[in-house]
């Protein structure tokens, strides 16, 4: 029998108790409000697995296996599959289904929330992601050590487009920069909502994520702090964004906490850093990851750091 590790953590895809809250098929109640949309098209399943390039020795991580349409195919390829499922009813259905196959010894099923629980070492992650946990999960695995080889994940289309967007494109944002700092991301395929049971309200896309090796040597909280200010209004120049009263006050406080003696006109001091680094008139939507890294270094060299929130 597959190993069935229990956890008390509540999850994003936990099903509600009443029939009115979901969709019933073959005795299983799916809850659309919590992201339970089962991928039913075998061609899409095959396409996802092919992009993962799974080796027979790999430990594969799957999030939200549901009734196991993707899981069974993963078990055929992987050496071991660790699957996180928050819904005990779906977990029981999966155990029953896998127990009838020759792959039952490969499955380690964790009943719990992948966001709240620690993740084991894994080589590849493949998942039809519950959309509610898309962003925290991406950054959880990108910060996870040891680094994995690749992840092939299905997301809501708009979220996927933000992950892969390049400078100047409509969907380019703080999420794009943070994710691309840590990895290479490519759009693999579009997936129509008609490929799910029950159909979600939005279209989906599959992306392939490969973490950078070595991981960038940068303080991630500092980097994100810079991006929060820059992208608050992405069409505003950086000089305008950093002149805001709350921003100046925060950066001044950080400067003092680190033992610096601030200049009399601290706002102008900030603008001078932007001007000397040639970014004052630039807009964040125009800048690549390398630009933000250079800008962060310029600020840090001047004693300006990004801690706390505005």
Secondary structure, DSSP 8 states (H G I E B T S, - for coil): --EEEE-----TT---SSGGGSEEETTEEE-GGGT--EE--HHHHHHHHHHHT--TT-EEEEE--TTSHHHHHHHHH-SEEEEEES-HHHHHHHHHHHHTSTTGGGEEEEES-TTTS-----SEEEEE--GGGHHHHHHHHHS-SS--SEEEEEEEHHHHHHHH--TTSTT-SHHHHHHHHHEEEEEEEEE-GGGEES--SS-EEEEEEEE-SS---S-HHHHHHHHHHHTTTTTSBHHHHHTSHHHHHHHHHHHHHTT----S-HHHHHHHHHHHTT-TT-BGGG--HHHHHHHHHHHHHTT----S--
